[in-house]
């Protein structure tokens, strides 16, 4: 992902949880819900593993899509982000 605008705490920074793609809680693995409560995430993974990414326009970062991640709600300014995805599958044949 690349930030196309400057992103601070007021402009919807991306947040991810370190190591959450490696050691998920059993209830997180089998949940039918996509959303997970922030308090539950913090109590299991620890607040020290919550990474809020505030950077200037042009900065890029990579994350495993299986980690817990989210974009926060903008408070003062919106953010613009470019997301590039790589895949092993060829989806152009799907109607």
C-alpha positions in Angstrom: 0.0 0.0 0.0 1.1 3.5 -0.7 -0.2 6.7 1.0 -1.0 9.2 -1.7 -1.8 11.9 0.9 -0.1 12.7 4.2 -1.6 10.6 6.9 -1.6 11.4 10.6 -3.8 10.4 13.6 -6.6 12.7 12.3 -6.7 11.4 8.7 -7.6 7.7 8.9 -4.3 5.9 9.5 -4.0 2.3 8.7 -3.7 0.0 11.7 -2.4 -3.5 11.8 -1.7 -6.1 14.6 1.8 -7.5 14.5 2.0 -11.3 14.4 -1.8 -11.7 14.2 -1.4 -13.6 10.9 0.7 -16.3 12.7 -1.1 -16.9 16.0 -4.8 -16.3 15.9 -7.0 -17.0 18.8 -9.3 -20.0 18.0 -12.5 -18.0 18.2 -11.0 -15.5 15.7 -10.2 -18.3 13.3 -13.7 -19.7 13.2 -15.7 -16.5 13.6 -18.4 -15.9 11.0 -18.0 -12.1 11.6 -15.5 -10.1 9.8 -15.2 -7.5 12.5 -13.5 -8.2 15.8 -13.9 -5.9 18.9 -10.8 -3.7 19.5 -10.8 -4.6 23.2 -10.6 -8.3 22.4 -7.7 -7.8 20.0 -5.8 -5.7 22.5 -6.4 -8.2 25.4 -5.1 -11.1 23.3 -2.3 -9.6 21.2 -1.3 -6.7 23.6 -1.3 -3.0 22.9 2.4 -3.1 22.2 1.6 -5.1 19.0 -0.9 -2.5 17.6 0.9 -0.6 14.9 -0.7 2.7 13.7 0.9 3.8 10.4 1.2 7.6 10.1 3.4 8.7 7.2 3.8 11.3 4.5 2.5 10.9 1.0 4.6 8.5 -1.1 5.5 6.1 1.7 4.6 2.5 1.1 4.3 -0.6 3.3 3.5 -4.3 3.0 1.3 -6.5 5.2 0.1 -10.0 5.2 -3.6 -9.9 4.4 -4.3 -12.5 7.0 -3.2 -10.2 9.9 -5.9 -8.1 11.7 -5.9 -4.7 10.0 -8.2 -1.7 9.4 -8.4 1.8 8.3 -9.6 4.1 11.1 -12.3 6.7 10.7 -11.1 10.1 9.5 -11.5 12.9 12.0 -10.3 16.0 10.2 -9.0 14.9 6.8 -9.5 12.0 4.5 -6.6 9.8 3.3 -6.0 8.5 -0.2 -4.2 5.1 -0.5 -3.1 3.0 -3.4 -3.4 -0.7 -2.8 -1.5 -3.2 -4.9 -2.4 -6.9 -4.6 -0.5 -9.9 -5.8 -2.2 -13.2 -6.3 -1.3 -16.7 -7.4 -4.7 -17.1 -9.2 -5.8 -15.9 -12.6 -9.2 -14.3 -12.0 -9.8 -13.0 -15.5 -11.7 -16.1 -16.6 -14.4 -15.5 -13.9 -17.6 -13.9 -15.5 
